[in-house]
Amino acid sequence: MISAARPSGDFSKKEIGLAILFALAVQAGAVLSLRSAGGNPSSLMPATEIEPIAPTAVKVIPVFDTGAPLLKLGGKPDPTRLPDRFIPQAPKPRAEEKAFVSTKAGKSEEDIPPKDVKLAEPNETPPPPDTELTKQVDTPIASETPPAPPANVAEEGHQDGVPGGTETDPLKARAVDLYRARIVSWFSRRFRVSGSGLSADDFAKFKVNATVELSSDRMVQSYSITPSGNSAFDAAARAALESAKGAPLPPPPENYPDVVQRTIHLTFVCKEDRCD
């Protein structure tokens, strides 16, 4: 009986032996590396944990705006009037058809105006191109139409507002007024007139107008004054503004940080406790 030949493997004995030797060499190299590093893998120094950086609060300082908003005047519709639903269109201007003398006129028979068309006067100017031409104009139309009356609708605002106001929040408008009063009082406390020799009646005749430019951190950056005509008054105003340099102005309300201004206008006047 003939037996079947046993199939040979994919790798020879020599290749298997070399693979085993290579694996042992890798393991031995790893052990030697650990010994050279510290002898014991457990003796290795753990990685240092980096502490998280604590967040730092940043204070946002608002800047001054030139025009502080005024409280807008509100209103209610008139119950005796109908609502404004239809707005009539302005009538289109008309002009009487006339023939004007022109150097650009054609020379053919078709360019000759009809006999029933009037000839324009020498000092008369042609109408605009969009004007509707007609044989006769009964009533001339004025070029300017009168302003339309205010619409009979509710106007958002407040009863204590002003006609030119833009601010619809009464609390914000009140905050603007209070903050302006704080700024004026802050500068007024620095204004004192001494050695003028004027009477109480003469004090009321003089005042110094000043325009102050502020930096982004509410510091006095520069200023200009309009002289009052009295040297003592002018010197006191300059001294008040110079003493304000280096000191920040009072901060605005937390709820309305945008009510501050970059340019403020002041008027220095005398009071009994600040003038001799």
Secondary structure, 3 states (H helix, E strand, C coil): CCCCCCCCCCCCHHHHHHHHHHHHHHHHHHHHHHHHHCCCHHHCCCCCCCCCCCCCCCCCCCCECCCCCCEEECECCCCCCCCCCCCCCCCCCEEECEECCCCCCCCCHHHCCCCCCEECCCCCCCCCCCCEEECCCCCCCCCCCCCCCCCCCCECCECCCECCCCECCHHHHHHHHHHHHHHHHHHHCCCCECCCCCCHHHHCCCCEEEEEEECCCCCEEEEEEECCCCHHHHHHHHHHHHHHCCCCCCCCCCCCHHHCECEEEEEECCCCCCEC
